[in-house]
Amino acid sequence: MQIKIHLRKYGYLRTDQPSLHEFREALIAFQVRLHSAFTCSFNVLNVQEVAGIEPTGEVDAQTVEATKRSRCAQEDVNRRSNRAKRFSLSSQSKWDRKHFTGEHELLLKWYISNYTNDIKRSAVRSTVQKAFQLWSSQLNIKMLPHVSIKFEEANSQAEADINIMWAAGEHGDQYKFDGANAKENVLAHTFFPSYTFPLNGDIHFDDEEWWDIDETATDHGKRFFPYVLAHEIGHALGLQHSRKSDALMSPYYKRVPLDRISLDIDDRCGINWNYVGPSNFCLFVWLMSEIVPIHNKSEMMSDSAHVMRSTSSRNIHTTKRLLKSESIEAFNSNG
């Protein structure tokens, strides 16, 4: 069954032969991710609908269709703990100290070793430069220490920390590409900084897909290179997937041009937690989005999804005060 393969591939199932109960629980977890993404700011907490799929635990047409959406190859769920990955809770992957020019100043070099024929080389290089600039220019969190990342183009693949390439099928690593319009719809994969050298940090794109850089294109068979690249750079920096649909590190790709992408607080907290260290602010943001997901206008989600609901704005403020005074204080040593 294709849905079972999908759940296994992205970490929702721990085994190829799950029990009926395990399959149902995995399916519910997948449907919850599709149904809701939690967005949180210091003053606003709401739940935004992503795909309109109710977490029923049943294999319906909407759920099957959702498995066909273009997405990143990285898992959504940690197989060991069977929970959605969060930057603060997952094992960290980051570049080692030899890549730092200062305490929180990271220098990484990139190189394009193999181009696609779908886009002019000059346009590819320009897009790559802009995507790296997006990350280096938006990492600041006001009033908090933050990492500074500088990206430079290398003169050769051997000199590069991040090698970017297009390839098809078997291409020298253990992750074979599935080709254009394949069932899993995987467009690219990236190796975390802690992966085995020399693949660590490298970004690979499936060259059997049809790539473009035109955000106005109406042909849905074309793959929008700028957004996919910007997302994969996040993995090259050590980030895993976010549960927030507005985050660049959400596993599902969008056709949004680079000049209209703003790193979500989830993305920025992930990077700075990884390279600078824990902060009470980011812990608060994550606790709010994990523990108290609230929909301002609609009904409580399915009990089987284990999602909490507050019935008034007063409850929201009360919960915030509790989180600040109790949960956050418990982590003061991390701040």
Buried (B, 14 or more C-beta within 10 A) or exposed (E): EEBBBBBBBBBBBEEEEBEEEBBBBBBBBBBBBBBBBBBBEEEEBBBEEBBEBBBBBEBEEBBEEBBBEBBBBBBBBBEEEBEBBBBBEBEBBBBEEEBBEEEBEBBBBBBBBBBBEBBEEEBBBEBBEBBBEBBBEBBBBEEBEBBBBEBBBBEEBEEBBBBBBBBBEEBEBEBEBBBBEBEBBBBBBBBBBBBEEEBBBBBBBBBBBEBBBBBEEEEEEBBBBBBBBBBBBBBBBBBBBBBBBBBBBBBBBBBBBBEEBEBBBBBBBBBBBBBBEBBBBBBBBBBBBBEBBBBEEEEEBBEBBEBEBBEEEEEBEEBBEEBEEEBBEEBEEBB
